[in-house]
Amino acid sequence: MSSLEQQMLEIGKTAKAASATMSIAKTQDKNTALNMAAKAIRNDVDAILSANAIDIKNAHENNISAAFIDRLMLDAERVEAIAKSLELVAQLADPVGTILAEWTPPQNGLNIKRKRVPLGVIGVIYESRPNVTADAGALCLKAGNATILRGGSDSIHSSKAILSAMHQGLKAAGLPLGAIQMVHTTDRAAVGHMLNGLNGNIDVIVPRGGKGLVSRVQREARVPVFSHLEGICHVYVDASADVNMAVEICLNAKIRRTGICGSAETLLIDASAKTTHLLLIIEKLQANGCEIRGDAYVQSVGKNVKPANEEDWVTEYLDAIISVKIVDNISNAIEHINHYGSHHTDAIISQNADNVGRFFNEVDSAIVIHNASTQYADGGEFGMGAEIGIATGKMHARGPVGVEQLTSFKYVVSGDGQTRP
């Protein structure tokens, strides 16, 4: 057995032991840990930013893309947002122990309850976002789980600094430090050990990162996975859409932050709106530095529009690029989204209630949005405090994965002496 394998197995054993303690931890203690961690984040802001500066310097030296660096970069405002997210998670209702349903079957008189319980040990594998260290640790903690964090080498200094603050919170609350652990090695073999489950000690894996990472996790994991492969998000502008609203939503959905999974990658314009909406929208996007790739009609109307090909409809640009297509009607829009999309987040801009109803019912995505930006695809914006990721599968968790999605349930059955005939 290699020294790395021994190290990883020890991390797994420690996490499993901590999860037993966390599963019965008092809500007050979990909240204390989160609030004290938030305080430590604020107290350690200079150390966190200094650590992040090392990661940013290394990223520039390695010619990392601007979108990647944006995800990696911390400043005082983003550090404060991390601290606030911990406090928001502390304010959430504790899901552990909640009774989801209760009934008594007439044939046996048993009292049956379905009760929320923690998942156990959650492995989180992520790349450039150092805030995931806090978000994942906080959500898993509130849901009564232990977590093993494996961040990317690009963010390792930032993540270590944030982990230190999380441990200060756990210590202040008298909870085990093993409840939030980080794999400190950058050896990619560590990921393989986690995907194998660390000798049965990991219950769920959550990957957050690029397509390469997520596809590897989905392909190799020997434990359940919560994930999305890509965020190919669409905005459909219906014929009834308010023009000014459509312009502003499309701009925000694409440009606010181009490197996040909720950024719009394809814009669909209803044929009945092409003469009234199209040019205003693409000119606004271009004025804000966005490259347009369009079908034949879009090219004929706009200036400096590049031809869109089949590959564009299935590309997550994560950059200031958007593909634009004219569709005959809402049926064609829904067909395009379900065929080319990644089942992440898709939006309709419309004043037609029937079309909105069809879009909500027929678009097969984890999140569907009406008259708002796709960039709201975020657990924090959903009132979850934070999220550990967006899941596009259909088993257990779908959409933002927050504290409730990080629990399972068990049946608690009480009788008064019944025996089954």
C-alpha positions in Angstrom: 0.0 0.0 0.0 1.4 3.4 -1.0 1.8 6.2 1.5 -0.8 8.2 -0.4 -3.3 5.4 -0.1 -2.6 5.1 3.6 -3.1 8.8 4.0 -6.4 8.8 2.1 -7.7 5.8 4.0 -6.9 7.6 7.3 -8.8 10.7 6.2 -11.7 8.4 5.4 -11.7 6.8 8.8 -11.4 10.1 10.5 -14.4 11.5 8.5 -16.5 8.4 9.3 -15.8 8.8 13.0 -16.6 12.5 12.8 -19.8 11.9 10.9 -21.2 9.8 13.8 -20.7 12.8 16.1 -22.1 15.2 13.6 -25.2 13.1 13.0 -26.4 13.8 16.6 -24.8 17.2 17.0 -27.2 19.9 18.5 -28.4 22.6 16.2 -27.0 25.2 18.5 -23.5 23.7 18.3 -23.6 23.5 14.5 -24.8 27.1 14.3 -22.1 28.2 16.8 -19.4 26.6 14.6 -20.7 28.4 11.5 -21.0 31.8 13.2 -17.6 31.5 14.7 -16.1 30.4 11.4 -17.6 33.5 9.8 -16.0 35.6 12.5 -12.7 33.9 11.8 -13.0 34.5 8.1 -13.4 38.2 8.8 -10.5 38.3 11.2 -8.3 36.4 8.8 -9.2 38.4 5.7 -5.6 39.6 5.2 -4.2 36.1 5.4 -6.8 34.8 3.1 -6.1 37.5 0.5 -2.4 37.0 0.8 -2.9 33.2 0.1 -5.1 34.0 -2.8 -2.5 36.4 -4.3 -0.1 33.4 -4.5 -2.7 31.4 -6.3 -3.5 34.2 -8.7 0.2 34.8 -9.4 0.7 31.1 -10.2 -2.4 31.1 -12.4 -1.0 34.0 -14.5 2.4 32.3 -14.8 0.6 29.2 -16.0 -1.4 31.2 -18.6 -4.7 30.3 -17.1 -7.7 31.8 -18.9 -9.3 35.0 -17.7 -12.6 33.2 -16.9 -10.8 30.7 -14.7 -8.9 33.5 -12.9 -12.2 35.2 -12.3 -13.5 32.1 -10.5 -10.3 31.9 -8.5 -9.9 35.5 -7.5 -10.9 36.8 -4.1 -11.1 40.3 -2.9 -12.4 41.9 0.3 -16.0 41.9 -1.0 -15.9 38.2 -2.0 -14.4 37.2 1.4 -17.1 39.1 3.1 -19.7 37.3 1.0 -18.1 34.0 2.1 -18.5 35.0 5.8 -22.1 36.1 5.2 -22.9 32.8 3.5 -21.8 31.0 6.6 -24.1 33.1 8.7 -27.0 32.5 6.3 -26.5 28.8 6.5 -26.5 29.1 10.3 -29.9 30.8 10.1 -31.4 28.0 8.0 -33.7 25.5 9.7 -31.9 22.4 10.7 -33.2 19.6 8.4 -31.9 16.7 10.6 -34.6 15.0 12.6 -37.5 16.6 10.6 -40.5 14.3 10.2 -41.4 14.3 6.6 -44.5 12.2 6.9 -46.4 10.2 9.6 -49.2 7.7 9.2 -50.8 4.6 10.7 -51.7 1.8 8.3 -55.2 0.5 9.4 -54.2 -3.2 8.8 -51.5 -3.2 11.6 -51.9 -0.1 13.7 -48.2 0.7 13.5 -47.0 4.3 13.8 -44.7 5.0 10.9 -42.6 8.2 10.5 -40.3 9.2 7.7 -37.4 11.1 9.3 -34.6 13.2 7.8 -31.1 11.9 8.6 -27.6 13.0 7.4 -26.0 11.2 4.4 -22.8 10.6 6.3 -19.5 11.5 4.6 -19.5 13.6 1.5 -16.5 14.0 -0.7 -16.3 17.2 -2.6 -13.9 17.5 -5.5 -13.5 21.0 -7.0 -11.2 23.1 -9.0 -10.7 26.8 -8.9 -13.3 28.2 -6.6 -11.9 28.7 -3.1 -15.3 29.7 -1.8 -16.4 26.1 -2.2 -14.2 25.3 0.8 -16.5 27.3 3.0 -19.8 26.7 1.2 -19.4 22.9 1.0 -18.0 22.6 4.6 -20.9 24.8 5.9 -23.7 23.0 4.2 -22.4 19.5 5.0 -21.9 20.6 8.7 -25.5 22.0 9.0 -26.9 18.8 7.5 -25.0 16.8 10.1 -22.4 15.3 7.7 -18.7 15.2 7.6 -16.9 16.3 4.4 -13.7 15.6 2.7 -12.6 18.4 0.4 -10.2 18.0 -2.5 -9.7 21.4 -4.1 -7.6 22.0 -7.2 -3.9 22.8 -7.1 -4.7 26.2 -8.5 -6.6 27.3 -5.4 -4.8 25.3 -2.7 -3.3 28.2 -0.8 -6.6 30.1 -0.7 -8.5 26.9 0.4 -6.1 26.1 3.2 -6.5 29.6 4.6 -10.3 29.3 4.5 -10.1 25.8 6.0 -8.2 27.2 8.9 -11.1 29.6 9.7 -13.6 26.7 9.4 -11.6 24.7 11.9 -11.6 27.6 14.3 -15.4 27.5 14.2 -15.5 23.8 14.8 -13.1 24.1 17.7 -15.1 26.9 19.3 -18.3 24.8 19.2 -16.6 21.7 20.5 -17.2 19.7 17.3 -14.6 17.4 15.8 -12.1 19.0 13.4 -12.4 15.8 11.3 -15.9 17.0 10.3 -14.2 19.2 7.6 -11.0 17.8 6.2 -9.0 18.8 3.1 -6.8 16.6 1.0 -3.6 18.7 1.0 -1.7 16.8 -1.7 -2.1 18.0 -5.3 -1.4 14.4 -6.5 -4.3 13.6 -8.8 -4.2 10.0 -7.6 -5.9 11.2 -4.5 -9.0 11.8 -6.6 -9.0 8.2 -7.7 -8.9 7.0 -4.1 -11.9 9.2 -3.2 -13.8 7.9 -6.2 -13.3 4.4 -4.9 -14.9 5.4 -1.7 -12.0 5.2 0.7 -12.8 1.6 1.8 -16.5 2.4 2.2 -16.1 5.6 4.2 -17.5 8.0 1.5 -21.2 8.0 1.0 -21.6 10.6 -1.8 -19.3 12.5 -4.2 -20.0 16.0 -5.4 -17.7 17.3 -8.2 -17.5 21.0 -9.0 -15.4 22.0 -11.9 -15.0 21.7 -15.7 -16.3 19.1 -18.0 -13.1 17.0 -17.8 -13.3 16.7 -14.0 -17.0 16.0 -13.9 -16.9 13.4 -16.7 -14.1 11.6 -14.9 -16.1 11.5 -11.6 -19.2 10.3 -13.3 -17.3 7.6 -15.2 -15.1 6.3 -12.4 -17.0 6.8 -9.1 -18.0 3.8 -7.1 -20.3 5.8 -4.9 -23.3 7.9 -5.8 -22.6 11.3 -7.5 -24.4 14.6 -7.4 -23.3 16.7 -10.4 -23.9 18.4 -13.7 -21.6 17.9 -16.6 -22.2 21.3 -18.3 -24.2 24.4 -18.0 -25.5 24.9 -21.5 -28.2 27.4 -20.5 -30.7 29.0 -22.9 -32.8 32.2 -23.0 -35.9 32.0 -25.2 -37.4 35.4 -26.2 -41.1 34.9 -26.9 -43.0 37.0 -29.4 -44.9 38.7 -26.5 -41.7 39.6 -24.5 -41.3 43.2 -23.3 -38.5 44.5 -25.5 -36.6 46.4 -22.8 -37.0 43.5 -20.3 -35.6 41.1 -22.9 -32.6 43.3 -23.6 -31.7 43.7 -20.0 -32.2 40.0 -19.1 -30.2 38.7 -22.0 -27.4 41.1 -21.2 -27.3 40.0 -17.5 -27.7 36.3 -18.3 -24.7 36.4 -20.5 -22.4 39.1 -19.3 -22.7 39.5 -15.5 -20.3 36.6 -15.0 -19.5 34.7 -18.1 -17.5 31.9 -16.3 -20.3 30.5 -14.1 -22.5 27.6 -14.9 -25.7 29.7 -15.0 -24.4 32.0 -17.7 -26.5 31.9 -20.9 -24.8 30.2 -23.8 -27.6 30.2 -26.4 -30.2 32.8 -27.2 -33.4 31.7 -29.0 -35.5 34.4 -30.6 -39.1 33.7 -31.7 -39.5 34.4 -35.5 -42.4 36.8 -34.6 -40.0 38.9 -32.6 -37.0 38.9 -34.9 -37.7 42.3 -36.4 -38.5 44.0 -33.1 -36.2 42.3 -30.5 -33.2 40.7 -32.2 -31.1 43.7 -33.3 -31.6 45.6 -30.0 -30.5 42.5 -28.0 -27.4 41.6 -30.0 -26.2 45.2 -30.3 -26.5 45.6 -26.5 -24.5 42.4 -26.1 -21.9 43.5 -28.6 -21.6 46.9 -26.9 -20.6 45.0 -23.8 -17.9 43.0 -25.4 -19.9 39.9 -26.4 -19.1 37.9 -29.5 -22.2 36.8 -31.4 -22.4 33.6 -33.4 -25.6 33.4 -35.3 -27.7 31.5 -37.9 -28.1 32.9 -41.4 -30.8 35.4 -40.5 -28.9 36.7 -37.5 -25.9 37.2 -39.7 -27.9 39.1 -42.2 -29.3 41.5 -39.6 -26.3 42.1 -37.3 -22.8 43.4 -37.9 -19.7 41.3 -37.2 -21.8 38.2 -36.5 -19.9 35.0 -36.9 -21.6 32.0 -38.4 -22.9 29.5 -35.9 -22.5 25.8 -36.6 -23.8 22.6 -35.0 -21.0 22.6 -32.5 -22.0 26.0 -31.1 -25.4 24.7 -30.0 -23.7 22.2 -27.6 -20.8 24.5 -26.4 -20.5 25.9 -22.9 -18.4 28.9 -23.8 -17.8 30.2 -20.2 -16.7 33.4 -22.0 -18.2 36.5 -23.6 -19.6 34.5 -26.6 -23.2 33.6 -27.3 -24.9 31.6 -30.1 -28.1 33.1 -31.4 -30.9 31.3 -33.4 -34.3 32.2 -34.8 -37.0 29.6 -34.0 -40.4 29.4 -35.6 -42.4 29.2 -32.3 -42.3 28.0 -28.7 -42.5 24.3 -29.8 -39.3 24.7 -31.8 -37.7 26.5 -28.9 -38.6 23.7 -26.4 -37.4 21.1 -28.9 -34.1 22.9 -29.4 -33.5 23.2 -25.6 -34.4 19.6 -24.8 -32.2 18.3 -27.7 -29.1 20.5 -27.3 -29.3 21.6 -23.6 -27.7 20.1 -20.6 -30.8 20.2 -18.4 -29.3 22.8 -16.1 -31.1 26.2 -16.3 -33.3 27.7 -19.1 -35.4 30.8 -19.2 -38.3 32.2 -21.1 -39.0 35.9 -21.5 -42.7 36.3 -22.2 -46.0 37.9 -21.3 -48.0 35.0 -22.6 -49.2 32.8 -19.7 -50.0 29.8 -21.9 -46.5 29.8 -23.4 -44.9 30.2 -20.0 -47.0 27.3 -18.7 -45.8 25.1 -21.7 -42.2 26.1 -21.1 -42.3 25.2 -17.4 -44.0 21.9 -18.1 -42.1 20.8 -21.2 -38.5 22.0 -20.7 -36.7 19.1 -19.1 -34.2 21.1 -17.0 -33.5 21.2 -13.3 -34.3 25.0 -13.2 -36.7 26.8 -15.4 -37.1 30.6 -15.1 -39.6 33.1 -16.3 -38.7 36.8 -16.9 -35.5 36.7 -15.0 -31.8 36.0 -15.7 -30.4 32.5 -15.8 -27.7 33.8 -13.4 -30.2 33.3 -10.6 -29.4 29.6 -10.8 -27.7 29.7 -7.4 -28.5 28.2 -4.0 -27.8 31.5 -2.3 -30.3 33.2 -4.5 -32.8 30.5 -3.8 -32.6 31.3 -0.1 -30.5 28.2 0.7 -27.7 30.2 2.2 -25.2 28.6 -0.2 -25.0 25.5 -2.4 -22.6 22.7 -2.9 -23.4 22.6 -6.6 -26.1 22.2 -9.1 -27.4 18.7 -9.8 -29.0 17.8 -13.2 -29.7 14.2 -12.5 -33.2 13.0 -11.5 -32.3 10.8 -8.5 -32.5 12.3 -5.0 -31.1 15.8 -5.6 -31.9 18.1 -8.5 -31.1 21.8 -9.0 -29.1 23.6 -6.2 -27.8 21.2 -3.6 -28.4 22.7 -0.2 -28.8 21.4 3.3 -32.0 19.4 2.6 -30.5 17.7 -0.4 -27.5 16.7 1.8 -29.8 14.5 3.9 -31.6 11.2 3.3 -34.3 9.6 5.4 -35.2 6.6 7.4 -38.4 5.0 8.6 -39.1 5.0 12.3 -41.7 2.5 13.2 -43.4 2.2 16.6 -45.8 -0.5 17.8 -47.4 -1.7 21.0 -46.7 -5.4 20.8 -47.8 -6.2 17.2 -46.6 -9.5 15.6 -47.2 -10.1 11.9 -49.5 -13.1 11.2 
